Amino acid sequence: MLLKRITFIVNPNSANGATGKQWPKMHLKAKDRLGSFEVLITTGPGDATRLTRQAVLSGADIVVCVGGDGTLNEVVNGLMNEKGSLESEVLLGYIPRGTGCDLAKSLPVPLNLERALDNILSCRNRQIDLGKLTYRDHRGLESYRYFHNVLSLGLGGEVDVRVNRTSKVFGGFLSFMWATLISILRFDKKRVHLRVDDFFDEEVTIWNVAVANGQYHGGGMWVAPGAAINDGLFQVTIIGDLSMPGVFWNLPRLYNGKIYEHQKIRKLIGRRVVASSAQVVLLDMDGEQPGRLPVVIEMVPSALSIICD
Protein backbone atom coordinates (compact mmCIF):
# COMPACT_ATOMS: atom_id res chain seq x y z
CA MET A 1 0.00 0.00 0.00
CA LEU A 2 1.33 3.45 -0.87
CA LEU A 3 2.29 5.65 2.06
CA LYS A 4 -0.32 8.28 2.80
CA ARG A 5 0.37 11.81 3.96
CA ILE A 6 -1.79 12.31 7.06
CA THR A 7 -2.68 15.57 8.82
CA PHE A 8 -4.47 15.71 12.16
CA ILE A 9 -6.60 18.79 12.89
CA VAL A 10 -6.95 18.91 16.70
CA ASN A 11 -9.30 21.12 18.71
CA PRO A 12 -7.82 21.11 22.25
CA ASN A 13 -10.87 22.92 23.63
CA SER A 14 -13.32 20.21 22.55
CA ALA A 15 -14.94 18.01 25.21
CA ASN A 16 -14.71 21.00 27.57
CA GLY A 17 -10.92 21.06 27.28
CA ALA A 18 -10.40 17.34 27.92
CA THR A 19 -9.02 16.82 24.41
CA GLY A 20 -6.13 19.19 25.07
CA LYS A 21 -5.23 17.32 28.25
CA GLN A 22 -5.48 13.89 26.64
CA TRP A 23 -3.92 14.73 23.28
CA PRO A 24 -0.28 14.01 24.30
CA LYS A 25 -1.20 10.38 25.09
CA MET A 26 -3.42 10.16 22.01
CA HIS A 27 -0.56 11.56 19.92
CA LEU A 28 1.85 8.88 21.15
CA LYS A 29 -0.64 6.09 20.38
CA ALA A 30 -1.29 7.51 16.92
CA LYS A 31 2.42 7.88 16.18
CA ASP A 32 3.07 4.31 17.29
CA ARG A 33 0.32 3.01 15.00
CA LEU A 34 0.59 5.33 11.99
CA GLY A 35 4.18 6.51 11.97
CA SER A 36 4.85 10.12 11.06
CA PHE A 37 2.07 12.63 10.45
CA GLU A 38 1.43 16.34 10.69
CA VAL A 39 -0.48 17.89 13.61
CA LEU A 40 -2.23 21.26 13.34
CA ILE A 41 -3.80 22.68 16.51
CA THR A 42 -6.78 25.05 16.40
CA THR A 43 -6.85 28.13 18.61
CA GLY A 44 -10.27 29.57 17.82
CA PRO A 45 -13.37 29.57 15.58
CA GLY A 46 -12.65 29.13 11.89
CA ASP A 47 -9.17 27.71 12.43
CA ALA A 48 -10.14 24.15 11.50
CA THR A 49 -11.42 25.29 8.10
CA ARG A 50 -8.30 27.33 7.39
CA LEU A 51 -5.92 24.61 8.59
CA THR A 52 -7.75 21.93 6.59
CA ARG A 53 -7.40 23.95 3.38
CA GLN A 54 -3.75 24.49 4.22
CA ALA A 55 -3.28 20.74 4.65
CA VAL A 56 -5.06 19.88 1.39
CA LEU A 57 -3.09 22.44 -0.61
CA SER A 58 0.11 21.04 0.94
CA GLY A 59 -0.72 17.58 -0.38
CA ALA A 60 -2.44 15.76 2.49
CA ASP A 61 -4.10 12.48 1.48
CA ILE A 62 -5.99 12.05 4.77
CA VAL A 63 -7.27 14.81 7.06
CA VAL A 64 -8.24 13.56 10.53
CA CYS A 65 -10.50 15.72 12.69
CA VAL A 66 -10.09 15.36 16.47
CA GLY A 67 -12.97 17.25 18.07
CA GLY A 68 -16.73 17.53 18.21
CA ASP A 69 -19.42 18.12 15.59
CA GLY A 70 -18.56 21.82 15.37
CA THR A 71 -14.90 21.12 14.64
CA LEU A 72 -15.89 18.43 12.15
CA ASN A 73 -18.17 20.91 10.40
CA GLU A 74 -15.26 23.32 10.03
CA VAL A 75 -13.03 20.57 8.64
CA VAL A 76 -15.75 19.55 6.18
CA ASN A 77 -15.99 23.16 5.01
CA GLY A 78 -12.22 23.20 4.60
CA LEU A 79 -12.53 20.25 2.23
CA MET A 80 -15.24 21.96 0.17
CA ASN A 81 -15.59 25.16 -1.80
CA GLU A 82 -18.59 26.91 -3.33
CA LYS A 83 -18.61 24.56 -6.33
CA GLY A 84 -18.01 21.32 -4.42
CA SER A 85 -15.07 19.24 -3.24
CA LEU A 86 -11.74 21.06 -3.04
CA GLU A 87 -9.83 17.82 -3.71
CA SER A 88 -11.94 14.75 -4.35
CA GLU A 89 -9.23 12.20 -3.47
CA VAL A 90 -8.70 13.40 0.12
CA LEU A 91 -10.14 11.09 2.79
CA LEU A 92 -11.76 12.49 5.94
CA GLY A 93 -10.97 10.81 9.25
CA TYR A 94 -12.83 11.55 12.47
CA ILE A 95 -11.96 10.85 16.09
CA PRO A 96 -15.04 12.09 18.03
CA ARG A 97 -14.15 14.30 20.99
CA GLY A 98 -16.90 16.79 21.74
CA THR A 99 -20.16 17.76 23.40
CA GLY A 100 -22.55 16.02 21.04
CA CYS A 101 -20.63 13.84 18.55
CA ASP A 102 -23.97 13.08 16.92
CA LEU A 103 -22.58 11.98 13.55
CA ALA A 104 -21.03 8.96 15.24
CA LYS A 105 -24.56 7.79 16.09
CA SER A 106 -25.58 7.72 12.39
CA LEU A 107 -22.35 6.41 10.91
CA PRO A 108 -20.06 3.61 12.17
CA VAL A 109 -17.29 5.96 13.29
CA PRO A 110 -15.52 4.19 16.17
CA LEU A 111 -15.26 5.97 19.51
CA ASN A 112 -12.37 3.69 20.44
CA LEU A 113 -9.06 5.33 19.51
CA GLU A 114 -7.23 2.12 18.62
CA ARG A 115 -9.97 1.02 16.24
CA ALA A 116 -10.13 4.49 14.69
CA LEU A 117 -6.37 4.36 14.07
CA ASP A 118 -6.68 0.91 12.50
CA ASN A 119 -9.31 2.29 10.10
CA ILE A 120 -7.07 5.22 9.20
CA LEU A 121 -4.22 2.82 8.50
CA SER A 122 -6.40 0.64 6.25
CA CYS A 123 -8.18 3.64 4.66
CA ARG A 124 -11.51 1.84 5.05
CA ASN A 125 -14.10 4.43 3.98
CA ARG A 126 -17.52 5.15 2.55
CA GLN A 127 -19.03 8.09 0.73
CA ILE A 128 -21.44 10.41 2.52
CA ASP A 129 -23.79 13.16 1.40
CA LEU A 130 -23.56 16.76 2.56
CA GLY A 131 -26.05 19.59 2.71
CA LYS A 132 -25.21 23.04 1.36
CA LEU A 133 -26.97 26.06 2.82
CA THR A 134 -27.14 29.62 1.57
CA TYR A 135 -28.27 31.89 4.41
CA ARG A 136 -27.90 35.24 6.18
CA ASP A 137 -24.95 35.45 8.56
CA HIS A 138 -24.85 37.51 11.77
CA ARG A 139 -24.03 40.64 9.77
CA GLY A 140 -27.04 40.09 7.52
CA LEU A 141 -24.86 39.17 4.55
CA GLU A 142 -25.52 36.21 2.26
CA SER A 143 -23.17 33.35 2.97
CA TYR A 144 -22.84 29.62 2.28
CA ARG A 145 -21.73 26.62 4.34
CA TYR A 146 -21.86 22.86 4.19
CA PHE A 147 -23.21 20.59 6.92
CA HIS A 148 -22.68 16.88 7.44
CA ASN A 149 -25.41 16.06 9.94
CA VAL A 150 -28.46 18.27 10.62
CA LEU A 151 -29.50 21.83 9.79
CA SER A 152 -32.43 23.04 11.86
CA LEU A 153 -34.28 26.32 12.17
CA GLY A 154 -36.25 27.71 15.09
CA LEU A 155 -35.74 26.33 18.58
CA GLY A 156 -32.52 24.56 17.59
CA GLY A 157 -30.75 27.85 16.92
CA GLU A 158 -31.79 29.19 20.34
CA VAL A 159 -30.50 26.01 22.00
CA ASP A 160 -27.12 26.40 20.27
CA VAL A 161 -26.70 29.90 21.64
CA ARG A 162 -27.21 28.65 25.20
CA VAL A 163 -25.13 25.48 24.86
CA ASN A 164 -22.17 27.36 23.45
CA ARG A 165 -22.28 29.84 26.34
CA THR A 166 -21.97 27.07 28.95
CA SER A 167 -18.85 25.25 30.13
CA LYS A 168 -20.32 21.90 28.96
CA VAL A 169 -18.67 20.36 32.02
CA PHE A 170 -21.62 17.96 32.49
CA GLY A 171 -21.24 16.43 29.03
CA GLY A 172 -23.30 16.52 25.86
CA PHE A 173 -26.62 15.07 26.99
CA LEU A 174 -27.08 17.24 30.08
CA SER A 175 -25.71 20.37 28.38
CA PHE A 176 -28.18 20.08 25.51
CA MET A 177 -31.05 19.01 27.76
CA TRP A 178 -30.58 22.01 30.08
CA ALA A 179 -30.34 24.41 27.13
CA THR A 180 -33.40 22.83 25.50
CA LEU A 181 -35.57 23.16 28.61
CA ILE A 182 -34.61 26.81 29.15
CA SER A 183 -35.09 27.60 25.46
CA ILE A 184 -38.57 26.04 25.38
CA LEU A 185 -39.65 28.26 28.27
CA ARG A 186 -38.41 31.42 26.51
CA PHE A 187 -39.15 30.59 22.88
CA ASP A 188 -41.95 32.12 20.82
CA LYS A 189 -43.20 29.88 18.01
CA LYS A 190 -42.28 31.11 14.53
CA ARG A 191 -44.31 31.55 11.37
CA VAL A 192 -42.24 30.21 8.47
CA HIS A 193 -42.82 29.85 4.74
CA LEU A 194 -41.44 26.40 3.95
CA ARG A 195 -40.95 24.78 0.56
CA VAL A 196 -39.62 21.24 -0.01
CA ASP A 197 -38.84 20.34 -3.64
CA ASP A 198 -41.97 20.96 -5.74
CA PHE A 199 -44.52 19.06 -3.65
CA PHE A 200 -44.71 21.05 -0.39
CA ASP A 201 -45.22 24.82 -0.20
CA GLU A 202 -46.90 26.09 2.99
CA GLU A 203 -46.90 28.77 5.65
CA VAL A 204 -46.39 26.85 8.90
CA THR A 205 -46.22 27.64 12.61
CA ILE A 206 -43.25 25.81 14.05
CA TRP A 207 -41.17 25.15 17.09
CA ASN A 208 -38.45 23.65 14.94
CA VAL A 209 -37.73 22.29 11.48
CA ALA A 210 -34.86 19.82 11.12
CA VAL A 211 -33.39 19.13 7.69
CA ALA A 212 -31.58 15.91 8.44
CA ASN A 213 -28.78 14.09 6.70
CA GLY A 214 -28.01 12.06 9.82
CA GLN A 215 -30.53 10.80 12.38
CA TYR A 216 -29.43 12.53 15.61
CA HIS A 217 -28.61 16.00 16.81
CA GLY A 218 -28.54 17.98 20.06
CA GLY A 219 -26.50 15.43 22.01
CA GLY A 220 -28.63 12.41 21.16
CA MET A 221 -32.06 13.72 20.11
CA TRP A 222 -33.42 11.21 17.56
CA VAL A 223 -34.87 13.86 15.30
CA ALA A 224 -34.97 11.85 12.06
CA PRO A 225 -35.39 8.10 12.60
CA GLY A 226 -34.66 6.34 9.34
CA ALA A 227 -32.55 9.09 7.77
CA ALA A 228 -29.57 7.78 5.80
CA ILE A 229 -26.39 9.75 5.31
CA ASN A 230 -25.71 8.28 1.88
CA ASP A 231 -29.09 8.10 0.09
CA GLY A 232 -29.04 11.53 -1.59
CA LEU A 233 -32.10 12.69 0.36
CA PHE A 234 -32.94 14.90 3.32
CA GLN A 235 -35.46 13.81 5.92
CA VAL A 236 -37.34 16.93 7.05
CA THR A 237 -38.96 16.90 10.49
CA ILE A 238 -41.49 19.68 11.18
CA ILE A 239 -42.36 20.15 14.85
CA GLY A 240 -45.52 22.18 14.39
CA ASP A 241 -48.00 24.19 16.43
CA LEU A 242 -47.84 22.35 19.76
CA SER A 243 -48.64 24.06 23.05
CA MET A 244 -45.77 24.55 25.49
CA PRO A 245 -47.10 21.80 27.82
CA GLY A 246 -47.44 19.61 24.74
CA VAL A 247 -43.78 20.15 23.86
CA PHE A 248 -42.66 19.18 27.37
CA TRP A 249 -45.01 16.19 27.45
CA ASN A 250 -43.75 14.89 24.11
CA LEU A 251 -40.06 15.60 24.69
CA PRO A 252 -39.34 11.88 25.33
CA ARG A 253 -40.40 11.17 21.72
CA LEU A 254 -37.23 13.00 20.64
CA TYR A 255 -35.19 10.28 22.30
CA ASN A 256 -37.17 7.06 21.82
CA GLY A 257 -37.70 7.14 18.04
CA LYS A 258 -41.46 7.80 18.26
CA ILE A 259 -41.37 11.44 17.19
CA TYR A 260 -43.61 10.93 14.14
CA GLU A 261 -46.44 9.40 16.16
CA HIS A 262 -47.66 12.90 17.10
CA GLN A 263 -50.13 14.39 14.62
CA LYS A 264 -48.48 17.83 14.70
CA ILE A 265 -45.05 16.45 13.85
CA ARG A 266 -44.58 15.77 10.14
CA LYS A 267 -41.97 13.99 8.03
CA LEU A 268 -41.09 15.04 4.48
CA ILE A 269 -38.43 13.71 2.12
CA GLY A 270 -36.67 15.92 -0.40
CA ARG A 271 -33.49 17.27 -1.95
CA ARG A 272 -34.05 21.03 -1.70
CA VAL A 273 -35.57 23.06 1.13
CA VAL A 274 -36.30 26.80 1.11
CA ALA A 275 -37.42 28.68 4.24
CA SER A 276 -38.14 32.34 4.98
CA SER A 277 -39.90 34.36 7.65
CA ALA A 278 -40.81 37.91 8.59
CA GLN A 279 -39.49 37.06 12.08
CA VAL A 280 -35.92 36.47 13.19
CA VAL A 281 -35.44 32.69 13.01
CA LEU A 282 -32.05 31.35 14.04
CA LEU A 283 -30.28 28.40 12.43
CA ASP A 284 -28.58 25.40 13.99
CA MET A 285 -25.91 23.81 11.81
CA ASP A 286 -24.17 20.75 13.26
CA GLY A 287 -24.44 22.23 16.74
CA GLU A 288 -23.28 25.72 15.75
CA GLN A 289 -25.31 28.89 15.22
CA PRO A 290 -24.15 30.48 11.94
CA GLY A 291 -26.99 32.94 11.26
CA ARG A 292 -30.68 33.16 10.40
CA LEU A 293 -33.36 32.86 7.74
CA PRO A 294 -33.86 33.10 4.82
CA VAL A 295 -32.12 29.88 3.86
CA VAL A 296 -31.83 27.60 0.83
CA ILE A 297 -30.67 24.05 1.61
CA GLU A 298 -29.50 21.76 -1.18
CA MET A 299 -28.42 18.12 -1.18
CA VAL A 300 -24.88 17.36 -2.35
CA PRO A 301 -24.84 13.57 -2.87
CA SER A 302 -21.67 11.52 -2.31
CA ALA A 303 -19.72 14.68 -1.54
CA LEU A 304 -17.00 13.24 0.71
CA SER A 305 -15.35 9.95 1.61
CA ILE A 306 -15.08 9.40 5.37
CA ILE A 307 -13.02 6.75 7.13
CA CYS A 308 -15.20 4.45 9.25
CA ASP A 309 -15.97 0.80 10.03
Secondary structure as UniProt FT lines:
FT   STRAND          6..10
FT   TURN            12..14
FT   HELIX           15..17
FT   HELIX           18..34
FT   STRAND          38..41
FT   TURN            45..46
FT   HELIX           47..57
FT   TURN            58..59
FT   STRAND          62..67
FT   HELIX           69..79
FT   STRAND          80..81
FT   TURN            82..83
FT   STRAND          84..85
FT   TURN            88..89
FT   STRAND          91..96
FT   HELIX           103..106
FT   HELIX           113..122
FT   STRAND          125..137
FT   TURN            138..139
FT   STRAND          142..147
FT   STRAND          150..154
FT   HELIX           155..163
FT   TURN            164..165
FT   TURN            169..170
FT   HELIX           171..186
FT   STRAND          190..196
FT   TURN            197..199
FT   STRAND          200..206
FT   STRAND          208..212
FT   STRAND          216..217
FT   TURN            218..220
FT   STRAND          221..222
FT   TURN            225..226
FT   TURN            229..230
FT   STRAND          234..239
FT   HELIX           244..250
FT   TURN            251..252
FT   HELIX           253..256
FT   HELIX           259..261
FT   TURN            263..264
FT   STRAND          265..270
FT   STRAND          272..276
FT   STRAND          282..285
FT   TURN            286..287
FT   STRAND          291..307
//
